[in-house]
């Protein structure tokens, strides 16, 4: 059974940083494309970043230069380092096995102004 567990969310002031983690089990993690999405109430869940098995990354324009997605295959864990956070980054952040309907429960990030 595939399981994704996010952690690392919290309350931070604008300009601050957080690192989210996504621990995966039940998959051959090293071959998986991983993604982070985010969602605010009443809105769609939007893609934030992806990372391939080879480490290639892609980002939505709004987070380029501020967020970094990475992975540690030895730990079966994906990360999202978020710097220079803005109030508009406030959302529930979800880890995803990209292209599949496999999600974690999410972790809330709140950025105060």
N, C-alpha and C positions, 0 to 999 in steps of 0.2 A: 504494500500500500504506500503510495506516494504521500509524503507529508512535507510541508514547508512551514517553518516557524520563524516569524519576524520578531525582532527585538531592537531596542535602541531609540525608540521614539521618546518624545517628551516635550517640555516647554522650554523655549529658548528665546532670547531677545533677538531682534533684527540685527543682522551682521554676525551672528554667532554660527556655531557649527554643531552638527550631529553626525554620528555614523550609525547607519542602520545595518543590521545583520539578518541574513536569511539562511537558516540551517535546513538542509535538505536531507531527506532519507527516502529509501525505497526506489531510488533511481541510480543510474550510472552517471553520477554528477559530472564527471569530467567530459562527457560527451554532450551535455545538455546546454542549450542556449537559455540563458536566464534573463529575466527582465524585472524591472521595477515599474509599477504603475502607482498612480495616486488618484484619490477621489474626494471631492467635497460634497456636502449634502445637496441633493437635488441635481447633481451633475453626473456626466459620464465618468467612467474610470478611464483615465488617460495614461498613455504610455509615457514614461519618463526616460528610461534608458534600457539598453540591452547589451549583453556581452556574449560572444560566441564561445565555443569550446576552445578556440585558439586565442581568445583574448581580444578580439576586435570589438570595438565599442561604438555605440551610436546613442545620441542624446536628442531630446526635443530642444528646439532652439532656446526656449526660456530658461534652461538650466545649463546650457553650454558655458564652460569656463568656471562654473561654480560647483557642479556635482561631478563626482567620479564613481563609476561603477567598476567593481573589481571582483575577483573570485580567488578562493583558495581551495583547489581541488583536493588537497590532502585533508582538509577539514570539512569538505562537502558544504561549503558556505560561500554565499555571495554577499557583497557589501555595497552600500551606497554612502559614500562620503559626501556630505552636504555642507558647503561653506557659503559664507556671505548670504545667509538665509534672509528671506524677505517675508513679510506677512502673507503675501500671496502664495507662498509655498505651504501654508497651513493646509493639511489634508491628512487623510488616512492613507498610508503607504502600504502597498501590497507587493509581495514577491510572487513571481509567476514563472512557471515552466513555459517558456515562450511558444506560442502557437497551440497550446493545449489549455484545456479548461481545468487547470490545476493551480490553486491559489492558497496562499496563507490566509490567516484571519485578519492580518493587517496590524499596523502600529501607528498610533496617532502622533503626528508632529504638529505642534502649535508654535507659531512664531509671533511674538508680541512686538508691537511697534513702539 
